[in-house]
Amino acid sequence: MVAEAALRPDVEGPGSKSCRTGGTAMSIIFRIVFIIAGAVTALFVARDALNFTIIQTFVAVLLVTAVVGAGSLWSLRRKT
């Protein structure tokens, strides 16, 4: 059975517009990370492989971890 909020997007609920405001910047960041991760993953795994999306997600997590680690090391370097 389909929830009533799914049929009427103007109704307050999990999929309503009020729950999605302000998320456009985070959405753009996620899209950019997954585009880069998809390009890196495609170098090592065929795009039609069944586990491509799982490996792409793993590469995206590694990219985010690398960026956060580089940022923290950069801040440590600047303090000394």
Residue frames as a rotation matrix with the C-alpha (Angstrom) as fourth column:
MET 1
0.583 0.813 0.000 0.00
0.813 -0.583 0.000 0.00
0.000 0.000 -1.000 0.00
VAL 2
-0.302 -0.680 0.669 1.35
0.677 -0.647 -0.352 3.43
0.672 0.346 0.655 -0.98
ALA 3
-0.432 0.086 -0.898 1.51
0.780 -0.464 -0.420 6.14
-0.453 -0.882 0.133 1.66
GLU 4
0.613 0.774 0.159 -0.77
0.764 -0.529 -0.369 9.12
-0.202 0.348 -0.916 1.11
ALA 5
0.517 -0.488 -0.704 2.15
-0.134 -0.858 0.496 11.56
-0.845 -0.162 -0.509 1.37
ALA 6
-0.556 -0.738 0.381 3.84
0.254 0.286 0.924 9.85
-0.791 0.611 0.028 -1.56
LEU 7
-0.146 0.595 0.791 0.79
0.987 0.140 0.077 10.50
-0.065 0.792 -0.608 -3.74
ARG 8
0.809 0.435 0.396 0.43
0.444 -0.893 0.073 14.14
0.385 0.117 -0.915 -2.69
PRO 9
-0.117 -0.989 -0.091 3.80
0.832 -0.048 -0.552 15.91
0.542 -0.141 0.829 -2.42
ASP 10
-0.222 0.056 0.973 2.24
-0.198 -0.980 0.011 19.01
0.955 -0.190 0.229 -0.84
VAL 11
0.838 0.531 -0.123 1.35
-0.036 0.278 0.960 17.04
0.544 -0.800 0.252 2.32
GLU 12
0.210 -0.764 0.610 3.71
-0.959 -0.284 -0.025 17.40
0.192 -0.579 -0.792 5.28
GLY 13
0.956 0.059 0.288 5.69
-0.137 0.956 0.258 14.18
-0.260 -0.286 0.922 5.68
PRO 14
0.305 -0.918 0.254 9.00
0.312 0.349 0.884 12.44
-0.900 -0.190 0.393 4.98
GLY 15
-0.305 -0.434 0.848 8.98
0.921 0.091 0.378 13.36
-0.241 0.896 0.372 1.29
SER 16
0.724 0.690 -0.013 7.49
0.670 -0.707 -0.228 16.81
-0.167 0.157 -0.973 1.59
LYS 17
0.398 -0.551 0.733 9.16
0.410 -0.608 -0.680 19.98
0.821 0.571 -0.016 0.40
SER 18
0.771 -0.064 0.633 9.53
-0.509 -0.658 0.554 21.27
0.382 -0.750 -0.540 3.96
CYS 19
0.806 -0.495 0.323 11.90
0.064 0.616 0.785 18.39
-0.588 -0.612 0.528 4.77
ARG 20
0.392 -0.656 0.645 14.07
0.910 0.378 -0.168 19.05
-0.134 0.653 0.745 1.72
THR 21
0.935 -0.037 0.353 14.79
0.066 -0.959 -0.277 22.78
0.349 0.282 -0.894 2.04
GLY 22
0.636 -0.741 0.216 18.41
-0.745 -0.517 0.421 23.82
-0.200 -0.429 -0.881 2.30
GLY 23
0.424 -0.473 0.773 19.84
0.031 0.860 0.509 20.55
-0.905 -0.191 0.379 1.02
THR 24
0.999 0.013 0.032 20.87
0.032 -0.018 -0.999 21.73
-0.012 1.000 -0.018 -2.42
ALA 25
0.390 -0.920 0.030 24.48
-0.898 -0.387 -0.208 22.55
0.203 0.054 -0.978 -1.49
MET 26
-0.152 -0.418 0.895 24.99
-0.632 0.738 0.237 19.14
-0.760 -0.530 -0.377 0.10
SER 27
0.674 0.475 0.566 23.38
0.141 0.669 -0.730 17.49
-0.725 0.571 0.384 -2.91
ILE 28
0.887 -0.401 -0.227 25.79
-0.381 -0.359 -0.852 19.25
0.261 0.843 -0.471 -5.26
ILE 29
0.000 -0.920 0.391 28.76
-0.993 0.047 0.113 18.20
-0.122 -0.388 -0.913 -3.12
PHE 30
0.064 0.090 0.994 27.57
-0.251 0.966 -0.071 14.57
-0.966 -0.244 0.085 -3.13
ARG 31
0.932 0.322 0.166 27.09
0.083 0.255 -0.963 14.64
-0.353 0.912 0.211 -6.89
ILE 32
0.587 -0.784 -0.204 30.58
-0.743 -0.420 -0.521 16.00
0.323 0.457 -0.829 -7.48
VAL 33
-0.189 -0.656 0.731 32.13
-0.852 0.480 0.211 13.40
-0.489 -0.583 -0.649 -5.15
PHE 34
0.255 0.351 0.901 30.23
0.015 0.930 -0.367 10.57
-0.967 0.107 0.232 -6.86
ILE 35
0.976 -0.010 -0.218 31.15
-0.217 -0.130 -0.967 11.81
-0.019 0.992 -0.129 -10.34
ILE 36
0.151 -0.989 -0.004 34.84
-0.959 -0.145 -0.244 11.76
0.241 0.040 -0.970 -9.38
ALA 37
-0.241 -0.192 0.951 34.44
-0.617 0.787 0.003 8.39
-0.750 -0.586 -0.308 -7.65
GLY 38
0.722 0.571 0.391 32.68
-0.038 0.597 -0.802 6.98
-0.691 0.564 0.452 -10.72
ALA 39
0.774 -0.501 -0.388 35.52
-0.551 -0.230 -0.802 8.08
0.312 0.834 -0.454 -12.97
VAL 40
-0.231 -0.895 0.382 38.16
-0.973 0.212 -0.090 6.56
-0.001 -0.392 -0.920 -10.68
THR 41
-0.025 0.299 0.954 36.16
-0.398 0.872 -0.284 3.34
-0.917 -0.387 0.097 -10.25
ALA 42
0.902 0.420 -0.101 35.64
-0.234 0.279 -0.931 3.02
-0.363 0.864 0.350 -14.01
LEU 43
0.227 -0.901 -0.370 39.42
-0.940 -0.104 -0.324 2.82
0.253 0.422 -0.871 -14.41
PHE 44
-0.721 -0.590 0.364 39.51
-0.687 0.678 -0.262 -0.43
-0.092 -0.439 -0.894 -12.42
VAL 45
-0.578 0.620 0.531 36.02
0.234 0.749 -0.620 -1.98
-0.782 -0.234 -0.577 -12.72
ALA 46
-0.850 0.350 0.393 33.72
0.408 -0.032 0.912 -2.39
0.332 0.936 -0.115 -15.71
ARG 47
-0.805 0.552 0.218 30.68
-0.592 -0.772 -0.233 -0.11
0.040 -0.316 0.948 -15.52
ASP 48
0.110 0.903 -0.414 28.30
-0.744 0.351 0.568 -3.00
0.659 0.246 0.711 -16.16
ALA 49
-0.704 -0.386 -0.596 29.71
0.116 0.765 -0.633 -5.09
0.700 -0.515 -0.494 -13.30
LEU 50
0.253 0.902 -0.349 27.16
0.515 0.180 0.838 -5.96
0.819 -0.392 -0.419 -10.63
ASN 51
0.394 -0.158 -0.905 29.25
0.902 -0.122 0.414 -4.50
-0.176 -0.980 0.094 -7.81
PHE 52
-0.289 -0.540 0.790 30.17
0.704 -0.680 -0.207 -1.22
0.649 0.496 0.577 -9.55
THR 53
0.361 0.500 0.787 27.96
-0.107 -0.816 0.568 0.95
0.927 -0.289 -0.241 -7.34
ILE 54
0.946 -0.071 -0.316 29.29
0.323 0.277 0.905 -0.68
0.023 -0.958 0.285 -4.18
ILE 55
0.044 -0.999 0.008 32.89
0.992 0.044 0.115 -0.07
-0.115 0.003 0.993 -5.23
GLN 56
-0.171 -0.033 0.985 31.98
0.454 -0.890 0.049 3.47
0.874 0.456 0.167 -6.35
THR 57
0.805 0.505 0.311 30.55
-0.067 -0.444 0.893 4.19
0.589 -0.740 -0.324 -2.90
PHE 58
0.698 -0.626 -0.349 33.70
0.662 0.375 0.649 2.80
-0.275 -0.684 0.676 -1.27
VAL 59
-0.274 -0.804 0.527 35.88
0.921 -0.377 -0.097 5.00
0.277 0.459 0.844 -3.48
ALA 60
0.213 0.431 0.877 33.69
0.150 -0.901 0.406 8.02
0.965 0.044 -0.257 -2.62
VAL 61
0.983 0.115 -0.141 34.19
0.146 -0.031 0.989 7.34
0.109 -0.993 -0.048 1.10
LEU 62
0.254 -0.964 -0.084 37.94
0.925 0.217 0.312 7.05
-0.283 -0.157 0.946 0.53
LEU 63
-0.221 -0.293 0.930 37.95
0.669 -0.739 -0.074 10.36
0.710 0.606 0.359 -1.37
VAL 64
0.636 0.518 0.571 36.07
-0.067 -0.701 0.710 12.16
0.768 -0.490 -0.411 1.40
THR 65
0.880 -0.365 -0.305 38.40
0.422 0.304 0.854 10.63
-0.219 -0.880 0.422 4.00
ALA 66
-0.041 -0.946 0.322 41.44
0.998 -0.052 -0.023 11.75
0.038 0.321 0.946 2.00
VAL 67
-0.015 0.094 0.995 40.12
0.333 -0.938 0.094 15.31
0.943 0.333 -0.017 1.67
VAL 68
0.897 0.367 0.246 39.29
-0.114 -0.345 0.932 15.55
0.427 -0.864 -0.268 5.39
GLY 69
0.651 -0.724 -0.228 42.69
0.686 0.434 0.583 14.06
-0.323 -0.536 0.780 6.30
ALA 70
-0.188 -0.726 0.662 44.52
0.891 -0.409 -0.195 16.45
0.412 0.553 0.724 3.99
GLY 71
0.322 0.394 0.861 42.61
0.052 -0.915 0.400 19.36
0.945 -0.084 -0.315 5.49
SER 72
0.998 0.033 -0.056 43.48
0.056 0.003 0.998 18.37
0.033 -0.999 0.001 9.02
LEU 73
0.290 -0.957 -0.006 47.14
0.912 0.275 0.304 17.88
-0.290 -0.093 0.953 8.15
TRP 74
-0.093 -0.270 0.958 47.16
0.646 -0.748 -0.148 21.23
0.757 0.606 0.244 6.37
SER 75
0.717 0.412 0.562 45.78
-0.128 -0.715 0.688 22.95
0.685 -0.565 -0.459 9.47
LEU 76
0.840 -0.490 -0.231 48.44
0.429 0.342 0.836 21.27
-0.331 -0.802 0.497 11.63
ARG 77
-0.007 -0.875 0.484 51.14
0.994 -0.058 -0.091 22.48
0.108 0.481 0.870 9.23
ARG 78
0.107 0.113 0.988 49.86
0.335 -0.940 0.071 26.05
0.936 0.323 -0.138 9.36
LYS 79
0.951 0.301 0.074 49.84
0.023 -0.306 0.952 26.16
0.309 -0.903 -0.298 13.18
THR 80
0.550 -0.803 -0.230 53.56
0.724 0.322 0.610 25.39
-0.416 -0.502 0.759 13.46
